[in-house]
Amino acid sequence: MSESSESFTDEEYAFLRHVRFGELPPAVRPEERVALTESETEPRRDRPGPAGGQHEWDLRAGGA
């Protein structure tokens, strides 16, 4: 089986990205940005902290 060594130009790659992902949303201007509050930066409270370390928690939860 022979491999195709087809190469695309930057413009063709840009077109393919646009077809796959669409347009990016407009950038947020600096004056539209807001600071995070403390509650947004605190750890999640929907599950207890890992007992015995994060690795043990991942094993219990079936993670990697």
C-alpha atoms as an extended CHARMM CRD file, in Angstrom:
* protein
*
        64  EXT
         1         1  MET       CA              0.0000000000        0.0000000000        0.0000000000  PROA      1               0.0000000000
         2         2  SER       CA              1.5180000000        3.3460000000       -0.9630000000  PROA      2               0.0000000000
         3         3  GLU       CA              1.1520000000        6.3860000000        1.2790000000  PROA      3               0.0000000000
         4         4  SER       CA              0.0290000000        9.6750000000       -0.1690000000  PROA      4               0.0000000000
         5         5  SER       CA              2.4440000000       12.5080000000        0.4740000000  PROA      5               0.0000000000
         6         6  GLU       CA             -0.2620000000       15.1160000000       -0.1310000000  PROA      6               0.0000000000
         7         7  SER       CA              0.5150000000       18.3940000000        1.5730000000  PROA      7               0.0000000000
         8         8  PHE       CA             -1.8580000000       21.2750000000        2.2130000000  PROA      8               0.0000000000
         9         9  THR       CA             -1.1320000000       24.9750000000        2.1500000000  PROA      9               0.0000000000
        10        10  ASP       CA             -1.7360000000       27.1390000000        5.2120000000  PROA      10              0.0000000000
        11        11  GLU       CA             -4.8650000000       28.5130000000        3.5600000000  PROA      11              0.0000000000
        12        12  GLU       CA             -6.1960000000       24.9840000000        2.9300000000  PROA      12              0.0000000000
        13        13  TYR       CA             -5.5110000000       23.9990000000        6.5550000000  PROA      13              0.0000000000
        14        14  ALA       CA             -7.3100000000       27.1580000000        7.6980000000  PROA      14              0.0000000000
        15        15  PHE       CA            -10.3110000000       26.2420000000        5.5400000000  PROA      15              0.0000000000
        16        16  LEU       CA            -10.3910000000       22.6860000000        6.9130000000  PROA      16              0.0000000000
        17        17  ARG       CA            -10.2490000000       23.9990000000       10.5050000000  PROA      17              0.0000000000
        18        18  HSD       CA            -13.0970000000       26.3810000000        9.7300000000  PROA      18              0.0000000000
        19        19  VAL       CA            -15.1910000000       23.5710000000        8.2420000000  PROA      19              0.0000000000
        20        20  ARG       CA            -14.5540000000       21.3310000000       11.2520000000  PROA      20              0.0000000000
        21        21  PHE       CA            -14.8240000000       23.8380000000       14.1110000000  PROA      21              0.0000000000
        22        22  GLY       CA            -16.6590000000       26.8400000000       12.6990000000  PROA      22              0.0000000000
        23        23  GLU       CA            -15.8460000000       30.3720000000       13.7360000000  PROA      23              0.0000000000
        24        24  LEU       CA            -14.3450000000       31.3600000000       17.0380000000  PROA      24              0.0000000000
        25        25  PRO       CA            -16.5330000000       33.4070000000       19.3720000000  PROA      25              0.0000000000
        26        26  PRO       CA            -15.6150000000       37.0760000000       19.5690000000  PROA      26              0.0000000000
        27        27  ALA       CA            -12.7670000000       37.9040000000       21.9410000000  PROA      27              0.0000000000
        28        28  VAL       CA            -13.7030000000       39.2870000000       25.3510000000  PROA      28              0.0000000000
        29        29  ARG       CA            -12.4540000000       42.8330000000       25.6760000000  PROA      29              0.0000000000
        30        30  PRO       CA            -10.5300000000       43.7450000000       28.8520000000  PROA      30              0.0000000000
        31        31  GLU       CA            -13.2740000000       46.0980000000       30.0500000000  PROA      31              0.0000000000
        32        32  GLU       CA            -15.8110000000       43.2270000000       29.8140000000  PROA      32              0.0000000000
        33        33  ARG       CA            -13.7600000000       40.8950000000       32.0260000000  PROA      33              0.0000000000
        34        34  VAL       CA            -14.6340000000       40.3360000000       35.6680000000  PROA      34              0.0000000000
        35        35  ALA       CA            -12.5910000000       39.1030000000       38.6110000000  PROA      35              0.0000000000
        36        36  LEU       CA            -13.4310000000       35.7110000000       40.0930000000  PROA      36              0.0000000000
        37        37  THR       CA            -14.9200000000       35.6520000000       43.5540000000  PROA      37              0.0000000000
        38        38  GLU       CA            -13.4340000000       33.5370000000       46.3210000000  PROA      38              0.0000000000
        39        39  SER       CA            -16.2420000000       30.9580000000       46.0500000000  PROA      39              0.0000000000
        40        40  GLU       CA            -15.3430000000       30.3800000000       42.3940000000  PROA      40              0.0000000000
        41        41  THR       CA            -11.7530000000       29.5380000000       43.2840000000  PROA      41              0.0000000000
        42        42  GLU       CA            -12.4680000000       27.2720000000       46.2690000000  PROA      42              0.0000000000
        43        43  PRO       CA            -12.3320000000       23.4820000000       45.9200000000  PROA      43              0.0000000000
        44        44  ARG       CA            -15.5080000000       21.7140000000       44.8250000000  PROA      44              0.0000000000
        45        45  ARG       CA            -17.8190000000       20.6360000000       47.6210000000  PROA      45              0.0000000000
        46        46  ASP       CA            -19.8370000000       18.0220000000       45.7340000000  PROA      46              0.0000000000
        47        47  ARG       CA            -17.5960000000       15.2030000000       47.0040000000  PROA      47              0.0000000000
        48        48  PRO       CA            -15.3900000000       14.7430000000       50.0310000000  PROA      48              0.0000000000
        49        49  GLY       CA            -11.6680000000       15.2670000000       49.7990000000  PROA      49              0.0000000000
        50        50  PRO       CA             -9.6230000000       12.2400000000       48.7880000000  PROA      50              0.0000000000
        51        51  ALA       CA             -8.9340000000        9.9770000000       51.7600000000  PROA      51              0.0000000000
        52        52  GLY       CA             -5.4000000000        8.6390000000       51.5940000000  PROA      52              0.0000000000
        53        53  GLY       CA             -4.3760000000       10.7600000000       48.6230000000  PROA      53              0.0000000000
        54        54  GLN       CA             -5.6540000000       11.5230000000       45.1400000000  PROA      54              0.0000000000
        55        55  HSD       CA             -4.2190000000        8.2930000000       43.6960000000  PROA      55              0.0000000000
        56        56  GLU       CA             -6.2360000000        6.1750000000       46.1460000000  PROA      56              0.0000000000
        57        57  TRP       CA             -9.3800000000        8.1980000000       45.4050000000  PROA      57              0.0000000000
        58        58  ASP       CA             -8.8750000000        7.6560000000       41.6750000000  PROA      58              0.0000000000
        59        59  LEU       CA             -8.5050000000        3.8990000000       42.2250000000  PROA      59              0.0000000000
        60        60  ARG       CA            -11.7170000000        3.7600000000       44.2700000000  PROA      60              0.0000000000
        61        61  ALA       CA            -13.6070000000        5.7330000000       41.6460000000  PROA      61              0.0000000000
        62        62  GLY       CA            -12.3260000000        3.5100000000       38.8250000000  PROA      62              0.0000000000
        63        63  GLY       CA            -10.0210000000        6.1450000000       37.3960000000  PROA      63              0.0000000000
        64        64  ALA       CA             -6.5640000000        5.6460000000       35.9970000000  PROA      64              0.0000000000
